[in-house]
Amino acid sequence: MDTHVKWIEHKGEKILLSDYTDLDEERILEAMEEARREILSYRKKVILMLVDITNTYTTGRVKSKGEAVRAAAREKGVTVKTAIVGITAMKKVIAAIVKPGAHFADSIEEAKDWLASQADK
């Protein structure tokens, strides 16, 4: 299986990229587990994470897995600062309620710039 989770660098900052573009539910869940392992193995207390959900759909199982990943990070004392791309304008309003604190960007570059700006905060 191709990895959909990898570390990238932008403006000198490490960012965990979780690319769920065009994935079905099972592959998203597998990739989310991969992201969880990366988050828990990372040695710093703040993780910058870019999530691309272009052409994907959230299901109950995906939502539950996301909650479990966030809970695991919290239990380890890790703060995950998240930028999300691939959401249409109307869905951003709903997503902001479901995922408070996340930044909803219009492009990968905008998301990377926002994350880099959050590194010292």
C-alpha positions as CSV (number, residue, x, y, z in Angstrom):
1,M,0.0,0.0,0.0
2,D,1.2,3.5,-0.8
3,T,1.7,5.6,2.2
4,H,-0.8,8.5,2.5
5,V,1.0,9.9,5.6
6,K,4.4,11.5,5.4
7,W,6.5,14.2,6.9
8,I,7.2,17.2,4.7
9,E,9.1,20.4,5.4
10,H,7.9,24.0,4.8
11,K,9.7,27.2,5.8
12,G,11.9,25.1,8.0
13,E,9.0,23.4,9.9
14,K,8.1,19.7,9.9
15,I,4.5,19.1,8.9
16,L,2.7,15.7,9.0
17,L,0.8,15.4,5.7
18,S,-2.2,13.1,5.8
19,D,-3.3,12.9,2.2
20,Y,-6.7,11.2,2.0
21,T,-7.5,12.4,-1.5
22,D,-9.9,10.1,-3.3
23,L,-9.7,7.3,-0.7
24,D,-12.6,5.1,0.3
25,E,-13.5,4.6,3.9
26,E,-11.3,1.5,4.5
27,R,-8.2,3.2,3.1
28,I,-8.9,6.4,5.1
29,L,-9.1,4.4,8.3
30,E,-5.8,2.7,7.5
31,A,-4.2,6.0,6.8
32,M,-5.6,7.5,10.0
33,E,-4.0,4.6,11.9
34,E,-0.7,5.4,10.2
35,A,-1.1,9.1,11.2
36,R,-1.9,8.0,14.8
37,R,1.4,6.0,14.9
38,E,3.4,8.9,13.6
39,I,1.8,11.3,16.1
40,L,2.5,9.0,19.0
41,S,6.1,8.3,18.0
42,Y,7.0,12.0,17.4
43,R,9.2,13.4,20.2
44,K,7.9,17.0,20.2
45,K,4.8,18.2,22.1
46,V,3.4,20.2,19.2
47,I,2.7,18.6,15.8
48,L,1.8,20.6,12.7
49,M,-0.6,18.5,10.6
50,L,-2.0,19.1,7.1
51,V,-5.0,17.0,6.1
52,D,-6.2,16.8,2.5
53,I,-9.7,15.4,2.2
54,T,-10.4,16.3,-1.4
55,N,-13.0,14.0,-2.9
56,T,-13.6,12.1,0.3
57,Y,-16.6,11.6,2.6
58,T,-16.8,11.5,6.3
59,T,-18.5,8.4,7.8
60,G,-19.3,7.6,11.3
61,R,-16.3,5.2,11.4
62,V,-14.0,7.9,10.1
63,K,-15.3,10.4,12.6
64,S,-14.8,7.9,15.5
65,K,-11.3,7.2,14.3
66,G,-10.5,10.9,14.2
67,E,-11.8,11.3,17.7
68,A,-9.7,8.3,18.9
69,V,-6.5,9.8,17.2
70,R,-7.1,13.2,18.9
71,A,-7.7,11.5,22.3
72,A,-4.5,9.4,22.0
73,A,-2.5,12.6,21.2
74,R,-4.1,14.4,24.2
75,E,-3.2,11.4,26.5
76,K,0.4,11.7,25.4
77,G,0.4,15.4,26.0
78,V,0.7,16.3,22.3
79,T,-1.0,19.3,20.7
80,V,-1.9,18.8,17.1
81,K,-2.4,22.0,15.1
82,T,-4.4,21.1,12.0
83,A,-5.0,22.7,8.7
84,I,-7.5,21.0,6.4
85,V,-7.9,21.4,2.6
86,G,-10.5,19.9,0.3
87,I,-13.7,21.2,1.9
88,T,-16.2,23.3,0.0
89,A,-17.3,26.7,1.4
90,M,-20.6,25.4,2.7
91,K,-19.1,22.4,4.4
92,K,-16.5,24.6,6.1
93,V,-19.2,26.1,8.2
94,I,-20.3,22.7,9.5
95,A,-16.7,21.4,9.8
96,A,-15.7,24.4,11.9
97,I,-18.4,23.4,14.4
98,V,-17.3,19.7,14.4
99,K,-13.6,20.4,14.5
100,P,-13.1,23.7,16.4
101,G,-9.5,25.0,16.3
102,A,-8.7,23.6,12.9
103,H,-7.8,26.0,10.0
104,F,-9.7,25.4,6.8
105,A,-7.5,26.4,3.9
106,D,-8.3,26.8,0.2
107,S,-5.0,25.3,-1.0
108,I,-2.2,23.1,0.1
109,E,0.2,26.1,0.0
110,E,-2.1,28.3,2.2
111,A,-2.4,25.4,4.7
112,K,1.4,24.9,4.8
113,D,1.9,28.7,5.3
114,W,-0.6,28.8,8.1
115,L,0.9,25.8,9.8
116,A,4.4,27.3,9.6
117,S,3.1,30.4,11.2
118,Q,1.7,28.4,14.1
119,A,5.0,26.7,14.9
120,D,6.0,29.1,17.7
121,K,2.6,29.7,19.2
